[in-house]
Amino acid sequence: MLRKVTFKQSPLTLSGRPVRVGMRAPDFKVVAQDLKEVSLGDFKGKIKVINFFPSLDTPVCDLQVKEFNKKAAGLSDNIVILGISKDLPFAQARFCSLNQIKNEIVLSDYRYNSFGLKYGLLIKELNLLARGALIISNDERIRYLQLVREVTASVDYQEVFNRLQDIIKRTTIPRRKFWFLPI
């Protein structure tokens, strides 16, 4: 089954295996700004909000990263915001430095297409990622997915962060086992 998004109303095809809410999140390999490999497993046990977008060199993507960075500032240490695009790590580093992106980890899928293909979000015709957001709970399940059908349109930030609050409320924090010794 082919899934489609549009760019200025022209249909585009999404490649890879589509994910759905409730399934176990597939691991993926992307590249950090220092060129080190990063995987989903590096954030195990945390709630992960993944902000995915085509390119930082567009106004909508620029705004998207800035908005997620701003929202990330008030989140707990148990939540991580990851921004993923196919921009080169050098361009991402420059963008993050110029725009003081310090609360969101911006990563590149340029080398392997791993995130794009494992999540069914790689635009075949452009070799870029689609636009949207997803939330993976600390038990590594996909709990929310927003795929923006028109690539030039913006993510519904309010919806993403409302859903994040719902997920946080339902998330169980692992309880410590306490051992009591007889007196």
N, C-alpha and C positions, 0 to 999 in steps of 0.2 A: 504494500500500500504506500503510495507516494503522498507525502504531506507537502503543503505549499505555503509559502508566504509571498507577499508582493513587495515590489519596489516601485513606487509611483504607479501603482495599479497593475504593473506587469508581473505575471506569476513567476515565481522561482521555486525550485525544488529543494527540499531539505534532505540531505544525505545522512546515512547512519541509522542506528537502531533507536527508534523513539522510546523515550521513557514515559512512565505514567506515575501518578501519585499512588503511594502505597508500596511500590516496588523497592527492593534494595538498591541503593545508589551504586552504580558501577564506578569502580576506581578509574582514575585517568591520570595521565602524566602531562604536565605543562612545564613551562620554563619561567623561572623568576627573573627579575631584572638583573641579577648578578650571574645569569646564565646557568644556575643550578636547577636541577630537576626537582619538581614539587609534585606530590600526588595528593589525592583526596585523603588517603590514609594518614598523611602528615597532620591532619586536623581531627583525628579520631576522638570521639567523646565530646566534641563541641557541636553546637548547632551551627550549621553553615548556611549563609545566605550567599548565593552565587548570582552575581550581576553579570550577564553576558551581553555582548554588544559587538557590532561590526568593526568600528575603527574610531580611535580617539580623535582623528582628524576631521570629525564631523560635529556640528553643533549639538545634535541630539545626544550623541555618545559622550561628548565633553560634559554636558549638563548631567547626564545619567551618573557618571563616575563621581562628580562633585556632590550630587545629591546623596548617593549611597555613603560617601565618605562623611558627609555631615551627619547623617543618621547614625552612623557607626560610632560616633564619638560618645554617645550616651548609653551604649550597650555594655552588658556585663562581659567579663573575661571568658565566659563560657560560650560566647557567640563570636563568630568570625565572619567578616564580610570579604568575599573574594570577587574581584573583577576579572573577567577573562575575555580576551579578544585575540585576534591574530596579528595585532600590531607587534613589531619587533620589540624585544625587551629594552633596547636602547631608547626607542621612541617612548615607550611606557615610562622609563626612568626620567626622561626629560620632562614629560607631561606631569608626572607626579611631583617632581621637584619644583617646577614652575607654579603649580597649583596647590602646593602644600597638602598633597594627598598622603595622610599619615595614618588614617584609621581603617583604610581598606587595603588589602593586599592585591595588587594588580599583577596579573600573570598572563603569559602568552601561550597560545596554542599553535604558534606558527610552525614548530618543528615536527610535531607528530599528528596533528589534527585529532588527538586522542579525545579531548573533551567533546569537540564537535561531533565526531562519529559515534562515540559511546552514548551520547545523549540525543542523537538525531537532530542536531542543531546546526550542521554545516551546510551553508547555502552552496549547492553544487555549481551553479553558474558563476558565482563570484569568488568562490573559495574564501568566504568570510563567514563569521558566525551570525546567526539570527540575533534578534534583540529580545530580551526578557529577563526573568529572574526565577530562581527556584530556591526552595528551602529544604535542607536535609537535616533531619533531627539527629540528636546525639546517638540514637540507635541505628544510624546510617540508612534510614528510610527516607524516600522522597515524600515530603509532606505537602508541598505546594509547587506549582509550576505555572508561570505566566509567560506565554509566548505571544509576542506582539505580532499580529498578522501583517501589518504594513510596516516594513522595516524603517521607514522615515518617521514613524509615530513614536511617541514616548511611552515608557513603562508607566503603569499606574502605581506610583510610589506608595500612596496611601493604602492601597489594597495589600501590597507586599508587607508593609510594616504592621498593618492590622492582623494579617495572618500570622506574622512572626509572634505578635503578642499572644495570639490564641495558642500557638505551638508552645511557647514558653510556659503558659499556664498548665498545659497538659503534660509537660515534660517532667519525668520523675528524676530527681537527683539521687544518684546511688547513695544508699545509706551505709554508714560505717557499721561494722559489727563491733559490739562492745563485749568484752569478756569480763565477767565478774568473778573474782576469786573469793572463795569462802573466807570469812574472817575467823 
